[in-house]
Amino acid sequence: MNEATHRILPSTCWECSAYCGSLVSLGADGRVLKVAPNPASPVSAGAFCVKGIRALPEATYQDARLTHPLRRIGPRGSGQWERVSWDSALDEMADRFAETRARYGAPSLVGAVSGAAFSRGAVMALLMRSLGSPNWMINQDLCGGCRGVSDKVTGLAITGGEDIPNAACVLLVGRNPAAADPPQWIELKRAKARGARVVVIDPFRTQAAELADLWLRPEPGTDAAIALAMIRHLVVEGAWDRDFVARHTHGFAALAERAARYTPEVAAAITGVPAADIRRAAEYYAAGPACFVSGHGIDAASNGVQTFRAFHALVAISGNLDRPGGNRRSKRPPGFRTWMDLLHDPRFRLPEAVERRTIGADRFPSGPGRAAGRPPATSSVLEAMLTGTPYPVRAMVASGVNIAVMYPDTRRTLRALASLDFLCVAAQTMTPTAAVADLVLPKTTGLEEEEVALSPKGPCITYTAAVAPPVGRRAATSPSPSACSTGCGRAARSPPSCCPGGTRRRSTPS
């Protein structure tokens, strides 16, 4: 590659919470030529995954990329669209939301986004609040929600603060960093090479399970019994941190009483794991310093919150909280505020009486309730769309999230979306959710977006640069004589070859 024709920009991939440092090569025309790992990153130290290297450029420059706003002109889901200008699309969105609010009230409006910790989450929440609605959805109930609730309830604030490099024992539960977190996988292999014990609790034979000194293979959803048996071991053997428990916890006696019944034999009967293995896992962890590393395998269970609480209690009483080789609490530079801080700022909150009307807050006070400051339970919002209980939800804007295929019972989710008076979706491609929308807006990718985030792994502040201009921005100002009926946003050919079954027709100049 000729240095005279390209430049390299450091950035951070934020396709997941690993926040791996990247080096992005740009051509003379500003197009991304290559995404590579950055060895100088204090977070990833040169580790990277194929999703960041290959998927980001491919998602940005794929043929199916949406490049113009599209308005539905046929029956919902028919794939019949017309291209419209950004001004026309945004005006229509504002008018339809205003009509819905006037007819049903502000809480009838709902937003949906992928996560609360990113800028798009804050923007969506503030948009809904500006319209008077407390309702916005995220997929954290499927991705880290159980961990997040337990972390908040226990006050540990340890997510992402695993000090594997200094641990004598790594307790890995429901996580396979070989696939989920390349920097963490490298740390784990190095820990194993220097003699650290690796204990894996997972029903599946993952790469981590094969690396482990001890693999506990419980029946799915029974992990909490192992955690309680390990707590019992610490209490019985006197291996708990008395000073920390006395100064920083409450309820230890009740916890010890609860755990007392979970002997290794009782836990074995519940989980299917041999009692000797459970006892050995407890001994490895008790010797410390020990680091608890968790994954979505716990989040996926219906008892995920309580399972996390058991393991979080184990971390707390063992003396491994904020200990070298244990689990560090999240720290930040003085004055730095996260997107979550912004969401909790009283200046940007709705009145308490309005927040109490958040759908699902009465059923899930530790999830969507005001005290936790979390969005509504997804199942409750879908139910409100279908039944009008506790009140109607009639209009939605969804950005960067494909809710049609995210939740159990896809048919029910699609029925809920189809029942809406208005649905606007911002997406990179014509997803199943976008396909049933009234208005579709093209959305940027991770190469076209700017983001600032706090990474507990450094700990440090990471910066994601908008290294490439948004695809379609300049094209949006020039007329196009025709468009493909499938909504890919490109000019149709005769016969149309861009999409199977595409048809040609006149469209509104963009």
Backbone hydrogen bonds, N-H to C=O, Kabsch-Sander energy under -0.5 kcal/mol:
donor,donor_aa,acceptor,acceptor_aa,energy
5,T,2,N,-1.5
6,H,2,N,-0.5
6,H,3,E,-0.6
7,R,26,L,-1.7
9,L,24,V,-2.8
11,S,22,S,-2.5
13,C,20,C,-2.9
19,Y,16,C,-1.1
22,S,11,S,-2.7
23,L,36,A,-3.1
24,V,9,L,-3.0
25,S,23,L,-0.6
25,S,34,K,-2.7
26,L,7,R,-3.1
27,G,31,R,-2.9
28,A,5,T,-0.5
30,G,27,G,-1.9
33,L,25,S,-3.2
34,K,25,S,-1.3
36,A,23,L,-2.3
38,N,21,G,-1.9
41,S,38,N,-1.8
45,A,41,S,-1.7
46,G,38,N,-1.2
47,A,44,S,-1.9
52,G,49,C,-0.5
53,I,49,C,-1.9
54,R,50,V,-3.1
55,A,50,V,-1.3
56,L,51,K,-1.2
58,E,54,R,-2.0
59,A,55,A,-3.1
60,T,56,L,-1.9
61,Y,57,P,-2.4
62,Q,58,E,-0.7
65,R,62,Q,-1.4
66,L,428,Q,-3.2
70,L,440,V,-2.6
71,R,82,E,-2.9
72,R,438,D,-2.6
73,I,80,Q,-2.3
74,G,80,Q,-1.0
77,G,435,A,-0.7
78,S,75,P,-2.4
81,W,79,G,-0.7
82,E,71,R,-2.1
84,V,69,P,-2.0
89,A,85,S,-2.4
90,L,86,W,-2.8
91,D,87,D,-2.3
92,E,88,S,-2.3
93,M,89,A,-2.4
94,A,90,L,-2.4
95,D,91,D,-2.6
96,R,92,E,-2.8
97,F,93,M,-2.2
98,A,94,A,-2.3
99,E,95,D,-2.4
100,T,96,R,-2.2
101,R,97,F,-2.7
102,A,98,A,-2.3
103,R,99,E,-1.7
104,Y,100,T,-3.0
105,G,100,T,-0.5
105,G,101,R,-1.9
108,S,105,G,-1.7
109,L,106,A,-2.1
110,V,395,A,-2.0
111,G,135,N,-1.3
112,A,397,V,-2.2
113,V,137,M,-2.3
114,S,399,S,-0.6
121,G,118,F,-0.6
122,A,118,F,-1.6
123,V,119,S,-2.7
124,M,120,R,-2.1
125,A,121,G,-2.4
126,L,122,A,-2.7
127,L,123,V,-2.2
128,M,124,M,-2.4
129,R,125,A,-2.5
130,S,126,L,-2.3
131,L,127,L,-1.1
131,L,128,M,-0.5
132,G,129,R,-1.3
133,S,128,M,-2.7
136,W,134,P,-0.7
137,M,111,G,-3.2
139,N,114,S,-1.0
141,D,138,I,-0.5
142,L,139,N,-1.9
143,C,139,N,-1.0
145,G,140,Q,-1.8
148,G,144,G,-2.5
149,V,145,G,-2.5
150,S,146,C,-2.3
151,D,147,R,-2.7
152,K,148,G,-1.8
153,V,149,V,-2.9
154,T,150,S,-3.0
155,G,151,D,-1.1
156,L,151,D,-0.7
157,A,151,D,-0.7
161,G,158,I,-2.9
163,D,326,G,-2.6
164,I,162,E,-1.1
166,N,163,D,-1.0
167,A,164,I,-1.6
168,A,289,P,-2.9
169,C,289,P,-1.5
170,V,197,R,-2.9
171,L,169,C,-0.5
171,L,291,C,-3.1
172,L,170,V,-0.8
172,L,199,V,-3.2
173,V,171,L,-0.6
173,V,293,V,-2.8
174,G,172,L,-0.5
174,G,201,I,-2.4
179,A,176,N,-2.0
180,A,176,N,-2.0
181,D,177,P,-1.8
185,W,181,D,-2.2
186,I,182,P,-2.1
187,E,183,P,-2.1
188,L,184,Q,-2.5
189,K,185,W,-2.3
190,R,186,I,-2.2
191,A,187,E,-2.4
192,K,188,L,-2.4
193,A,189,K,-2.1
194,R,190,R,-1.7
195,G,192,K,-1.2
196,A,191,A,-2.6
197,R,168,A,-2.8
199,V,170,V,-3.0
199,V,197,R,-0.5
200,V,198,V,-0.5
200,V,214,L,-2.5
201,I,172,L,-3.0
202,D,200,V,-0.6
202,D,216,L,-2.2
206,T,204,F,-1.4
210,E,206,T,-1.9
211,L,207,Q,-1.4
212,A,208,A,-1.3
213,D,198,V,-2.1
214,L,198,V,-1.8
216,L,200,V,-3.2
216,L,214,L,-0.6
217,R,215,W,-0.6
219,E,271,T,-1.9
222,T,219,E,-1.7
225,A,222,T,-1.4
226,I,222,T,-0.7
226,I,223,D,-0.7
227,A,223,D,-1.9
228,L,224,A,-2.5
229,A,225,A,-1.9
230,M,226,I,-2.2
231,I,227,A,-2.2
232,R,228,L,-2.6
233,H,229,A,-1.9
234,L,230,M,-2.0
235,V,231,I,-2.2
236,V,232,R,-3.0
237,E,233,H,-2.6
238,G,234,L,-0.5
238,G,235,V,-0.8
239,A,234,L,-2.4
240,W,234,L,-0.6
241,D,317,I,-3.4
242,R,240,W,-1.1
245,V,241,D,-2.4
246,A,242,R,-2.4
247,R,243,D,-2.1
248,H,244,F,-3.0
249,T,245,V,-1.3
255,L,251,G,-2.3
256,A,252,F,-3.0
257,E,253,A,-2.2
258,R,254,A,-2.4
259,A,255,L,-2.6
260,A,256,A,-1.5
261,R,257,E,-0.5
261,R,258,R,-0.6
262,Y,259,A,-2.0
263,T,261,R,-1.5
267,A,263,T,-2.7
268,A,264,P,-2.1
269,A,265,E,-1.9
270,I,266,V,-1.5
271,T,267,A,-2.7
272,G,268,A,-2.7
277,D,274,P,-0.6
278,I,274,P,-1.8
279,R,275,A,-2.4
280,R,276,A,-2.0
281,A,277,D,-2.5
282,A,278,I,-2.0
283,E,279,R,-1.9
284,Y,280,R,-2.5
285,Y,281,A,-2.3
286,A,282,A,-2.5
287,A,283,E,-1.6
288,G,284,Y,-1.0
288,G,285,Y,-0.5
291,C,169,C,-2.8
293,V,171,L,-3.2
293,V,291,C,-0.5
295,G,173,V,-1.4
297,G,174,G,-2.3
298,I,295,G,-1.5
299,D,295,G,-0.8
300,A,296,H,-2.1
301,A,298,I,-1.6
304,G,301,A,-1.6
307,T,303,N,-2.2
308,F,304,G,-2.5
309,R,305,V,-2.3
310,A,306,Q,-1.9
311,F,307,T,-2.0
312,H,308,F,-3.2
313,A,309,R,-2.4
314,L,310,A,-1.7
315,V,311,F,-2.2
316,A,312,H,-2.2
317,I,313,A,-2.5
318,S,314,L,-1.3
319,G,316,A,-0.9
320,N,315,V,-1.3
322,D,320,N,-0.6
322,D,327,N,-3.3
323,R,320,N,-0.9
326,G,323,R,-3.0
327,N,320,N,-2.8
328,R,161,G,-3.5
328,R,326,G,-0.6
330,S,157,A,-2.7
336,F,333,P,-2.0
342,L,338,T,-1.6
343,L,339,W,-2.1
344,H,340,M,-1.7
345,D,341,D,-0.9
345,D,342,L,-0.7
348,F,345,D,-2.2
349,R,346,P,-1.3
354,V,351,P,-0.9
355,E,351,P,-2.3
356,R,352,E,-2.1
357,R,354,V,-1.5
358,T,355,E,-1.9
361,A,358,T,-2.1
364,F,360,G,-2.6
367,G,364,F,-1.4
369,G,364,F,-1.2
372,A,365,P,-0.6
373,G,369,G,-1.6
374,R,367,G,-0.6
374,R,369,G,-1.0
377,A,359,I,-0.6
381,V,377,A,-1.6
382,L,378,T,-2.4
383,E,379,S,-2.0
384,A,380,S,-2.1
385,M,381,V,-2.0
386,L,382,L,-1.8
387,T,383,E,-2.8
388,G,384,A,-1.9
393,V,384,A,-0.6
394,R,108,S,-1.8
395,A,108,S,-1.7
396,M,422,F,-1.9
397,V,110,V,-1.7
398,A,424,C,-2.6
399,S,112,A,-2.6
400,G,426,A,-2.3
403,I,401,V,-1.0
405,V,402,N,-1.4
406,M,403,I,-0.9
407,Y,403,I,-0.8
413,T,409,D,-2.0
414,L,410,T,-2.7
415,R,411,R,-2.2
416,A,412,R,-2.3
417,L,413,T,-2.4
418,A,414,L,-2.6
419,S,415,R,-1.3
420,L,417,L,-1.2
421,D,394,R,-2.1
422,F,394,R,-1.4
424,C,396,M,-2.6
425,V,439,L,-2.4
426,A,398,A,-3.1
427,A,425,V,-0.6
427,A,441,L,-2.2
431,T,429,T,-2.0
435,A,431,T,-2.5
436,V,432,P,-0.6
436,V,433,T,-1.0
437,A,434,A,-1.9
438,D,423,L,-3.0
439,L,423,L,-1.6
440,V,70,L,-2.8
441,L,425,V,-2.8
443,K,427,A,-1.7
448,E,445,T,-1.7
451,E,464,T,-1.9
453,A,462,T,-2.2
455,S,453,A,-0.5
455,S,460,C,-3.1
458,G,455,S,-0.9
460,C,455,S,-2.0
462,T,453,A,-3.1
462,T,460,C,-0.5
464,T,451,E,-3.4
465,A,463,Y,-0.6
467,V,465,A,-1.7
468,A,447,L,-2.0
473,R,470,P,-1.5
476,A,472,G,-1.5
477,T,474,R,-1.6
478,S,475,A,-1.5
483,A,505,R,-1.2
484,C,490,R,-1.3
485,S,503,T,-1.0
487,G,484,C,-1.6
502,G,499,C,-2.0
505,R,483,A,-0.5
507,S,481,P,-0.7
508,T,83,R,-0.6
